[in-house]
C-alpha cells in the first residue's frame, strides 16, 4: 500500500509465492532443468519525494528465494538490494538522473558455500528535450566497478569447489535521439 501525504511518497510490498516446476538454466551442462518447487518471499520498500528541481528516491528489496524444503538462497539471487537515486532539473531544460545500487547476499551455488562479490554500480543519464523530441546520453557502471554478474561452481579432481563467474559489463556509454510523432 501507499502511505504518507504531501511531498513524500512511500510504498511497501510484501509477497510470498510458491512456484511449481521452476525451470533453472544450468551453465555447467548448458541445459535447462526442473528444480521442482521453490518459494519466493520478499519485501520491497520504496520512497521518493520532490524538493523543487531535485527528486531523490530510495528503495530496498529483501528477497528470500529457496528450493522447497531448504532455507538456502538459490544461486545468483541477492538477498538484499539497496538503491539511491536522484534526478535534478538544470537550466536550459537539462535533466540529470543518477542511480547507485548495491547488492549483497548472493551465492554462486545452491549450497550457499561460495558468495559472490558485493556489487555496487552507478548509472547516469543526461537528457535534453526539444519539444516532443529529446537527446540523451546514458553512462552505465560509471565507476567501471568489476563484480560477478552471475556464476556457478564445479568440483575439481580433488573435490574442491571451484568458482566460475561471468564478469559484469564494463563502463558503457549510449547516446541517442528520441523522436515522437
Secondary structure as UniProt FT lines:
FT   STRAND          2..3
FT   TURN            6..7
FT   STRAND          9..26
FT   TURN            27..30
FT   STRAND          31..48
FT   TURN            52..53
FT   STRAND          54..67
FT   TURN            68..69
FT   TURN            75..76
FT   STRAND          80..90
FT   HELIX           91..93
FT   STRAND          94..104
FT   TURN            110..111
FT   STRAND          120..130
FT   TURN            131..132
FT   STRAND          133..140
FT   TURN            142..143
FT   STRAND          148..155
FT   TURN            157..158
FT   STRAND          161..167
FT   STRAND          172..178
//
